[in-house]
Amino acid sequence: MADNTTPKVRRSIHDMQLEYERGDKQAMEDLVRAWQGIQALPPSDERSFFSLGGYHGEPFQYRKAVDALDETDNYAYWGGYCNHGNILFPTWHRAYLFKLEQALQSIVPGVMLPYWDETDEYSMQSGIPSILTQETFTFADGRTIPNPLQSFALPVALSDGVASDDRAYEKPAGYQTVRYPLSGLVGTPQAREQSAQHNAQYPDHERNVALLNQNIKAWLRGNKPTTGDPTPAADGVYEQFKQCLDAPNYTVFSNTTSSSVWNQTNSGKVTSLESPHNDIHLAVGGFDLPGQRQSGQIAGANGDMGENNTAGMDPIFFFHHCNIDRIFWLWQKRHEQTDTLTVLSGFPGTSSNDEQGPTRGVAPGAKLTLASHLAPFKSAAGDLLTSLDCINIETQLGYTYAPGSFDGDIVVKRLLGDQRVAGGKKLHVSGINRSAYQGSFVLEAYAMVEGADGTASKRYLGHNSVLSRYNVVRCANCLTHIDVMAHFPLLDMTDTEAASARFHVELRSRTGIDMITPSDQAKMRVLPMNAVTGAAPKTAEIKLID
């Protein structure tokens, strides 16, 4: 697929911004012109940002005009093309980025998609590079335009077309995508009123950006038990990216389904690439850092990045996923997997019925391999791409990455610290059916530990982010195997403390908190039936495992 033997370079967006600020403006201006161009294309154009953004989720009912695979497709509601929770997660999104980059190049030849280096020193200290958050962009000739990297106005309405849905997540034509701390729920009169009241508290864009960056920095660092400790915590995004680079094989590296089962039957804890990916989605879209419940907590933030249905409509989605692809390539180089990827046949995460549910065009229960198609992405010859077509980004796709964090010596050395968990007990949580909840949610694990003086203290163990859809029950990509499983290492806890501790998990969704608590270490919490989706009650389980 590469058109020459010299790979073109995807750079850090922050490095490009520094170059622009020093007076060398061409690269950034080309990028902005390309983004402005694809956003201005008619929504029926397959190169348009509306069309490309819609591959990930909504608009489900608009697909036929752009994505007809054959004449027999019935175009029923099916939940988008995106792959999550299975081995196609890294490669499908790699093909997705390549498709968008080609669209950018159709506007400005030679332009490349940069990555937001979420774990470089700038992001750790300051948050999102300002080129991705500022409201306007000024060219060298003095012309100022709305910044196409900051937001996107929908040219037509978004709707999932499901009669039983209360439609809170539908978006009208002209809707402008939003991020934390704002709410983008506008699909019903009640949702519009609630969002209007919420957003009225945050009328100043600069203040909102400051709040967003504060939240991003908190998620990147995670929770630290020691005040003032400058190293990232084990549950922070920085450390999770660092941990995923040590995943022992592609299967468990690639997705949360495989890594969760691996952690259930192996010592220590493996982190998949999908885990920190989920965290960034929720941090940008609208969840406060788990485990920190200060008085300043912003409830009601419902930005588009926080939900699968609309995440692809926020331009930052692609800069985030470009970094995910860069980390994928770093893992490949570290593990000598640049030309081949090893899949553990039959392992959870290798079936079309895993967490993602039936893949588009793939029968339920079908085996997923590197030869499985990555619909709707096609080669120049018109054939559907597979993972085999995009393993080596340099020789097959013709691009590579400029150095960034975790790459050789370009590491934020003063922020490093080996906090990987080599062994020890873990709190195992299972039996949580995500169809009982509207949209994304976060699991937070806690232990009540009794001290020598007989008083108990609440100890935070970690979190697990679940990036989901507003209506899972009616999504054909999500109907089967939708149980959530998570593992929390008992950091800094002795065996004696663990044996006597009382554990619980707080499931924080958009609509409230469910407490999952074992009674006498035996009885399990039964989650309630969801009034909108009709999901049946589910028994959740908490137990300690080695």
Phi and psi in degrees as a GROMACS rama.xvg file:
@    title "Ramachandran Plot"
@    xaxis  label "Phi"
@    yaxis  label "Psi"
@TYPE xy
-67.6767  142.211  ALA-2
-95.6788  -1.85962  ASP-3
-158.099  176.037  ASN-4
-92.7599  -6.83575  THR-5
-104.236  110.65  THR-6
-62.4499  138.512  PRO-7
-82.4484  156.872  LYS-8
-108.868  127.469  VAL-9
-88.8505  123.532  ARG-10
-104.139  167.576  ARG-11
-70.1649  131.522  SER-12
-64.3166  -30.9693  ILE-13
-69.0413  -40.2174  HIS-14
-62.5707  -39.6009  ASP-15
-64.8401  -37.1024  MET-16
-65.9048  -42.009  GLN-17
-61.4136  -40.4932  LEU-18
-61.6584  -42.3928  GLU-19
-62.0821  -43.8322  TYR-20
-68.2487  -24.6573  GLU-21
-80.7004  -5.67936  ARG-22
111.488  -9.48231  GLY-23
-92.8512  91.4253  ASP-24
-96.7242  -8.93176  LYS-25
-60.6449  -48.56  GLN-26
-61.7236  -44.455  ALA-27
-68.8216  -39.9535  MET-28
-64.1064  -39.1168  GLU-29
-61.5254  -42.922  ASP-30
-62.0468  -46.9563  LEU-31
-64.7132  -40.4739  VAL-32
-62.0258  -40.6363  ARG-33
-64.2988  -43.8712  ALA-34
-66.1854  -41.6984  TRP-35
-59.2671  -37.9696  GLN-36
-66.4804  -46.4687  GLY-37
-71.8092  -26.8537  ILE-38
-73.2924  -23.783  GLN-39
-88.31  -10.6418  ALA-40
-67.645  151.12  LEU-41
-58.9569  143.685  PRO-42
-60.5293  -20.4852  PRO-43
-78.8446  -13.6019  SER-44
-75.8142  127.211  ASP-45
-66.0268  -14.3991  GLU-46
-89.0276  -8.65052  ARG-47
-68.6282  150.285  SER-48
-64.1654  -34.1626  PHE-49
-61.1756  -45.3675  PHE-50
-65.5512  -46.1278  SER-51
-66.201  -44.0337  LEU-52
-61.0682  -30.0839  GLY-53
-76.62  -10.9405  GLY-54
-62.3852  -28.8967  TYR-55
-80.3594  -28.5066  HIS-56
-159.431  -122.995  GLY-57
-66.9435  153.93  GLU-58
-93.645  111.32  PRO-59
-66.5293  -35.4347  PHE-60
-86.076  0.0404457  GLN-61
-101.028  7.79163  TYR-62
-71.4346  -31.3282  ARG-63
-59.5811  -39.3924  LYS-64
-64.3517  -26.6913  ALA-65
-108.36  -36.3681  VAL-66
-116.98  22.2762  ASP-67
-58.2088  120.032  ALA-68
-90.4413  -33.0715  LEU-69
-161.626  176.805  ASP-70
-80.6293  -7.12426  GLU-71
-98.6789  -6.54114  THR-72
-59.3187  135.569  ASP-73
-96.6308  -7.48989  ASN-74
55.4689  37.0014  TYR-75
-68.7317  161.979  ALA-76
-59.4537  123.775  TYR-77
-139.68  -5.94647  TRP-78
93.6388  12.9461  GLY-79
94.1962  169.291  GLY-80
-88.4212  -17.3105  TYR-81
-60.583  144.319  CYS-82
-106.882  124.564  ASN-83
-135.991  152.414  HIS-84
71.842  16.25  GLY-85
-146.502  176.459  ASN-86
-67.687  -11.068  ILE-87
-86.5583  -4.51997  LEU-88
-53.7765  -52.5484  PHE-89
-68.3577  -40.3483  PRO-90
-77.0313  -36.0824  THR-91
-62.0497  -45.0999  TRP-92
-70.132  -28.4916  HIS-93
-63.4992  -45.8678  ARG-94
-64.8711  -35.5376  ALA-95
-60.7794  -48.945  TYR-96
-60.5215  -41.2355  LEU-97
-62.7102  -39.226  PHE-98
-63.0458  -46.027  LYS-99
-65.1204  -40.2233  LEU-100
-62.0632  -38.9099  GLU-101
-63.2104  -37.1399  GLN-102
-65.4152  -43.1981  ALA-103
-58.4119  -41.6752  LEU-104
-69.9755  -22.3046  GLN-105
-70.1147  -20.9701  SER-106
-92.293  -48.6369  ILE-107
-128.252  99.735  VAL-108
-55.01  136.409  PRO-109
88.7364  -11.8088  GLY-110
-68.6432  144.738  VAL-111
-118.226  153.585  MET-112
-81.8193  118.16  LEU-113
-79.2152  167.557  PRO-114
-113.045  145.978  TYR-115
-87.8415  107.724  TRP-116
-76.2767  91.6206  ASP-117
-69.5618  -15.4278  GLU-118
-117.932  19.0702  THR-119
-80.065  173.21  ASP-120
-63.4233  -36.2572  GLU-121
-62.4525  -49.5282  TYR-122
-64.5615  -38.4904  SER-123
-63.4646  -33.8472  MET-124
-93.264  -31.0847  GLN-125
-125.58  -17.9877  SER-126
99.0498  -141.781  GLY-127
-76.9549  134.418  ILE-128
-53.0076  136.397  PRO-129
-64.2824  -21.5906  SER-130
-62.9185  -21.586  ILE-131
-93.2857  -4.32176  LEU-132
-124.726  -18.0555  THR-133
-70.2528  147.596  GLN-134
-74.8786  -30.6141  GLU-135
-130.297  163.718  THR-136
-132.215  135.035  PHE-137
-113.15  125.619  THR-138
-80.7109  167.113  PHE-139
-61.6611  -26.7847  ALA-140
-82.8899  4.5552  ASP-141
93.29  -7.46585  GLY-142
-73.836  131.734  ARG-143
-115.682  133.931  THR-144
-130.305  159.704  ILE-145
-58.9253  136.318  PRO-146
-71.7479  112.217  ASN-147
-73.2923  -8.28873  PRO-148
-89.4319  -9.80954  LEU-149
-96.5967  -32.0919  GLN-150
-162.335  171.851  SER-151
-145.182  130.62  PHE-152
-94.4754  123.133  ALA-153
-66.7233  127.852  LEU-154
-76.6386  -25.3663  PRO-155
-138.022  167.572  VAL-156
-71.552  152.907  ALA-157
-107.969  132.358  LEU-158
-151.851  143.083  SER-159
-85.8403  -9.63718  ASP-160
69.1388  23.9547  GLY-161
-102.955  117.948  VAL-162
-61.9731  -34.1405  ALA-163
-80.6281  -10.0388  SER-164
-76.7249  141.858  ASP-165
-79.8262  1.29512  ASP-166
67.2235  20.4974  ARG-167
-61.4562  -28.4799  ALA-168
-93.4403  3.86301  TYR-169
-71.7511  152.621  GLU-170
-128.444  135.072  LYS-171
-80.7201  163.041  PRO-172
-58.2466  137.983  ALA-173
92.0323  -10.4532  GLY-174
-58.5173  135.92  TYR-175
-104.669  125.359  GLN-176
-60.6083  148.079  THR-177
-130.718  162.815  VAL-178
-129.779  171.713  ARG-179
-47.7996  134.84  TYR-180
-96.2336  14.8702  PRO-181
-85.2661  166.05  LEU-182
-114.778  137.352  SER-183
-113.968  19.3041  GLY-184
-81.2451  109.124  LEU-185
-138.568  14.8732  VAL-186
-81.58  -14.6858  GLY-187
-132.583  159.443  THR-188
-55.9191  -41.7683  PRO-189
-65.078  -43.1169  GLN-190
-64.2558  -40.8502  ALA-191
-62.6994  -41.0054  ARG-192
-65.9725  -44.3705  GLU-193
-63.5683  -42.1635  GLN-194
-67.677  -38.6793  SER-195
-61.9249  -42.8005  ALA-196
-65.2928  -42.0487  GLN-197
-65.3431  -50.0729  HIS-198
-67.581  -24.4306  ASN-199
-63.0429  -21.6628  ALA-200
-76.5388  -12.0815  GLN-201
-132.115  66.9525  TYR-202
-82.6761  -13.6316  PRO-203
-100.243  118.069  ASP-204
-61.6867  -44.2329  HIS-205
-62.9667  -39.9862  GLU-206
-65.6549  -39.2306  ARG-207
-63.7427  -39.6604  ASN-208
-63.3974  -40.0478  VAL-209
-62.6724  -40.6464  ALA-210
-66.4872  -41.1662  LEU-211
-60.3535  -47.4355  LEU-212
-65.0097  -36.274  ASN-213
-61.4539  -41.9224  GLN-214
-67.7271  -42.5963  ASN-215
-59.6009  -46.4535  ILE-216
-62.3004  -38.0502  LYS-217
-65.3669  -43.7487  ALA-218
-65.0677  -38.3955  TRP-219
-63.058  -42.1401  LEU-220
-83.4774  -34.4959  ARG-221
79.4041  -176.2  GLY-222
-87.8484  136.797  ASN-223
-120.819  131.015  LYS-224
-69.9461  -24.0334  PRO-225
-100.822  117.766  THR-226
-63.4163  133.388  THR-227
86.2433  -3.44964  GLY-228
-67.97  120.462  ASP-229
-79.4892  -12.8716  PRO-230
-80.3339  147.51  THR-231
-65.5096  150.625  PRO-232
-81.2559  160.557  ALA-233
-63.3421  -24.6116  ALA-234
-95.9177  1.28182  ASP-235
-78.4628  162.004  GLY-236
-62.1976  -39.242  VAL-237
-56.4672  -51.7526  TYR-238
-69.7423  -31.9474  GLU-239
-67.1334  -39.7597  GLN-240
-61.6005  -43.1967  PHE-241
-61.2452  -42.669  LYS-242
-67.6673  -38.8503  GLN-243
-66.0188  -25.6105  CYS-244
-66.8802  -15.4734  LEU-245
-97.4853  2.85339  ASP-246
-56.4247  134.15  ALA-247
-75.162  -17.4911  PRO-248
-153.531  163.286  ASN-249
-62.8434  -37.7814  TYR-250
-58.2484  -50.384  THR-251
-78.1972  -24.7987  VAL-252
-68.1153  -33.7898  PHE-253
-77.4024  -25.8529  SER-254
-160.41  160.256  ASN-255
-73.6686  -30.3219  THR-256
-61.0566  -49.8799  THR-257
-67.11  -43.3989  SER-258
-66.6521  -35.3648  SER-259
-63.9643  -43.5649  SER-260
-69.2335  -38.9604  VAL-261
-58.1422  -43.7223  TRP-262
-67.4178  -24.6054  ASN-263
-72.214  -27.4958  GLN-264
-119.266  3.06926  THR-265
-129.784  153.101  ASN-266
-71.7451  158.983  SER-267
73.0959  -167.639  GLY-268
-137.2  127.312  LYS-269
-98.0628  137.011  VAL-270
-108.276  129.82  THR-271
-88.8048  159.338  SER-272
-58.9224  -30.3573  LEU-273
-68.86  -23.6538  GLU-274
-67.8248  -57.2577  SER-275
-64.2733  -28.6236  PRO-276
-57.1255  -46.5429  HIS-277
-61.9711  -42.2321  ASN-278
-58.442  -44.2526  ASP-279
-65.0834  -38.7748  ILE-280
-56.6892  -47.5542  HIS-281
-72.3895  -34.4978  LEU-282
-64.9648  -41.6768  ALA-283
-75.1206  -38.1774  VAL-284
-79.2711  -37.7222  GLY-285
148.67  47.702  GLY-286
-126.981  136.663  PHE-287
-72.1323  158.943  ASP-288
-55.7065  124.526  LEU-289
-58.5083  145.904  PRO-290
86.4015  -10.2123  GLY-291
-119.693  105.451  GLN-292
-117.341  63.4053  ARG-293
-75.7499  170.611  GLN-294
-65.0722  -19.4506  SER-295
-87.027  9.39729  GLY-296
-57.3819  136.669  GLN-297
-103.122  98.4876  ILE-298
-85.9012  154.084  ALA-299
90.9336  0.225951  GLY-300
-73.862  122.406  ALA-301
-135.266  64.7936  ASN-302
-75.2828  162.391  GLY-303
-67.9383  -31.4319  ASP-304
-65.9895  -16.992  MET-305
-82.3136  -2.99385  GLY-306
-133.102  137.161  GLU-307
-57.8379  -34.6099  ASN-308
-58.6027  -37.3734  ASN-309
-121.405  -1.22126  THR-310
-57.1542  -39.2893  ALA-311
-68.2992  -9.25147  GLY-312
-87.6379  -10.1994  MET-313
-91.9437  123.621  ASP-314
-55.0091  -30.0558  PRO-315
-63.9226  -21.2002  ILE-316
-50.8672  -44.4954  PHE-317
-77.7035  -30.1884  PHE-318
-72.4204  -36.0953  PHE-319
-64.1994  -48.8071  HIS-320
-71.2429  -24.7391  HIS-321
-64.153  -36.7694  CYS-322
-70.1715  -36.9093  ASN-323
-59.6047  -41.9689  ILE-324
-66.7257  -36.1024  ASP-325
-63.9545  -42.8097  ARG-326
-64.3083  -38.5618  ILE-327
-56.905  -46.9991  PHE-328
-65.9709  -37.4832  TRP-329
-61.9718  -42.9731  LEU-330
-61.4102  -42.7773  TRP-331
-60.0417  -44.7987  GLN-332
-66.2583  -41.6202  LYS-333
-63.9775  -34.4537  ARG-334
-105.119  13.5006  HIS-335
54.3164  48.6486  GLU-336
-122.676  34.6016  GLN-337
-76.3971  -18.6808  THR-338
-120.012  -4.90147  ASP-339
-153.678  151.325  THR-340
-127.961  137.832  LEU-341
-101.929  123.971  THR-342
-107.913  131.095  VAL-343
-79.231  100.174  LEU-344
-58.5028  131.521  SER-345
83.1621  -5.93077  GLY-346
-75.1512  147.101  PHE-347
-51.9385  137.012  PRO-348
101.036  -3.54673  GLY-349
-113.548  18.7901  THR-350
-124.433  146.978  SER-351
-66.8688  -8.6216  SER-352
-98.0197  8.61421  ASN-353
-75.1335  -163.367  ASP-354
-46.5516  -37.6618  GLU-355
-69.0368  -25.2551  GLN-356
84.7646  -176.925  GLY-357
-56.2371  123.813  PRO-358
-70.6415  146.991  THR-359
-51.2026  121.064  ARG-360
80.5594  4.42337  GLY-361
-116.748  130.418  VAL-362
-66.1687  144.34  ALA-363
-53.7886  135.969  PRO-364
86.953  -1.61555  GLY-365
-70.2379  147.301  ALA-366
-77.9332  130.562  LYS-367
-94.2555  131.77  LEU-368
-135.891  -178.755  THR-369
-67.4844  -14.0581  LEU-370
-92.5391  -2.37224  ALA-371
-66.5168  142.069  SER-372
-73.3181  153.555  HIS-373
-111.074  63.1538  LEU-374
-60.9033  143.516  ALA-375
-100.224  19.4963  PRO-376
-80.5875  133.113  PHE-377
-125.028  156.009  LYS-378
-77.9465  174.306  SER-379
-61.3033  -26.8717  ALA-380
-81.3856  -6.30693  ALA-381
95.3731  3.69077  GLY-382
-87.1129  143.901  ASP-383
-62.8937  134.689  LEU-384
-71.8776  154.446  LEU-385
-126.666  172.178  THR-386
-60.5153  -29.755  SER-387
-63.4368  -21.202  LEU-388
-84.2149  -9.79895  ASP-389
-140.009  33.7508  CYS-390
-74.4033  -50.2459  ILE-391
-98.9172  107.386  ASN-392
-67.1724  -27.2774  ILE-393
-80.3239  -45.5035  GLU-394
-89.5652  -26.8982  THR-395
-97.4677  -36.9285  GLN-396
-109.271  -15.1813  LEU-397
80.2016  24.5715  GLY-398
-137.871  164.277  TYR-399
-147.433  -176.392  THR-400
-117.728  137.583  TYR-401
-66.4802  152.425  ALA-402
-57.586  144.025  PRO-403
-148.021  -164.319  GLY-404
-61.5864  146.633  SER-405
68.8087  11.5881  PHE-406
-113.825  103.975  ASP-407
61.2084  -128.35  GLY-408
-85.7425  -4.25857  ASP-409
-87.0777  66.4618  ILE-410
-125.775  144.129  VAL-411
-74.6953  82.7139  VAL-412
-58.6813  -38.6023  LYS-413
-71.5137  -12.6644  ARG-414
-98.6719  -2.02255  LEU-415
-76.1461  156.162  LEU-416
-178.199  131.241  GLY-417
-82.6897  98.8875  ASP-418
-117.117  17.9838  GLN-419
-63.8026  145.304  ARG-420
-93.5914  114.689  VAL-421
-83.0614  -26.2595  ALA-422
-173.326  -160.47  GLY-423
96.645  171.487  GLY-424
-73.6623  153.049  LYS-425
-131.637  148.708  LYS-426
-87.2795  118.447  LEU-427
-99.7234  124.89  HIS-428
-121.883  127.802  VAL-429
-147.024  175.745  SER-430
79.6106  19.8972  GLY-431
-99.4516  116.354  ILE-432
-93.5831  115.562  ASN-433
-71.076  -9.75525  ARG-434
-71.3728  -12.779  SER-435
-80.9937  -1.85119  ALA-436
-129.292  144.749  TYR-437
-90.1686  104.601  GLN-438
87.5677  -165.842  GLY-439
-71.5194  158.447  SER-440
-154.69  170.508  PHE-441
-129.047  134.543  VAL-442
-97.2224  130.919  LEU-443
-121.729  126.284  GLU-444
-102.873  139.969  ALA-445
-137.315  156.178  TYR-446
-131.341  134.036  ALA-447
-92.3662  111.304  MET-448
-110.523  127.171  VAL-449
-84.1164  128.952  GLU-450
-86.917  177.28  GLY-451
-62.8724  -27.2238  ALA-452
-86.0855  3.51515  ASP-453
89.5973  -5.07819  GLY-454
-91.6817  145.925  THR-455
-99.6382  140.349  ALA-456
-120.468  145.057  SER-457
-86.3933  121.332  LYS-458
-115.467  125.783  ARG-459
-78.6175  129.775  TYR-460
-103.216  -22.8733  LEU-461
144.387  -177.963  GLY-462
-137.516  165.451  HIS-463
-140.807  117.471  ASN-464
-88.1332  136.669  SER-465
-118.903  107.756  VAL-466
-86.4032  118.137  LEU-467
-138.567  -168.435  SER-468
-113.093  161.302  ARG-469
-66.893  -39.979  TYR-470
-125.204  90.0089  ASN-471
-74.8785  -36.4173  VAL-472
-59.5695  -35.6804  VAL-473
-96.766  12.3585  ARG-474
-100.104  117.193  CYS-475
-66.5288  -18.2392  ALA-476
-85.1539  -2.29694  ASN-477
-129.344  4.27976  CYS-478
-73.5879  -27.9114  LEU-479
-114.635  148.814  THR-480
51.527  59.1135  HIS-481
-107.625  18.0331  ILE-482
-71.1385  142.609  ASP-483
-101.418  133.929  VAL-484
-129.795  138.988  MET-485
-143.893  157.855  ALA-486
-134.279  136.42  HIS-487
-127.449  109.531  PHE-488
-62.3488  144.319  PRO-489
-87.7594  72.5322  LEU-490
-64.7468  138.512  LEU-491
60.8215  21.1291  ASP-492
-112.999  131.861  MET-493
-77.2008  164.597  THR-494
-60.6885  -35.3936  ASP-495
-66.287  -43.8448  THR-496
-63.1735  -43.1085  GLU-497
-63.1646  -37.2567  ALA-498
-66.9745  -30.7082  ALA-499
-104.261  -8.25064  SER-500
-69.0248  151.703  ALA-501
-106.593  120.474  ARG-502
-103.308  150.186  PHE-503
-154.087  160.805  HIS-504
-124.348  133.078  VAL-505
-102.421  116.627  GLU-506
-95.2724  108.922  LEU-507
-103.451  111.691  ARG-508
-111.553  -177.398  SER-509
-63.9129  -25.0037  ARG-510
-106.324  1.58025  THR-511
150.072  -162.232  GLY-512
-125.228  131.033  ILE-513
-107.339  129.802  ASP-514
-94.1022  124.438  MET-515
-109.921  109.17  ILE-516
-135.211  125.457  THR-517
-73.2855  141.339  PRO-518
-102.67  122.825  SER-519
56.6324  31.2817  ASP-520
58.708  22.365  GLN-521
-134.887  -52.8039  ALA-522
-75.5155  145.648  LYS-523
-112.553  153.38  MET-524
-73.1161  133.983  ARG-525
-101.602  118.031  VAL-526
-73.3083  150.047  LEU-527
-75.8487  161.632  PRO-528
-73.77  138.109  MET-529
-83.38  127.202  ASN-530
-68.8607  -28.5432  ALA-531
-86.462  -49.6842  VAL-532
-83.4405  -21.1815  THR-533
76.8868  14.7965  GLY-534
-64.3856  138.897  ALA-535
-72.3257  156.444  ALA-536
-57.3763  150.023  PRO-537
-132.679  136.75  LYS-538
-87.558  120.433  THR-539
-98.9655  145.891  ALA-540
-123.975  137.876  GLU-541
-125.39  130.259  ILE-542
-156.959  158.534  LYS-543
-90.3488  137.122  LEU-544
-133.538  161.424  ILE-545
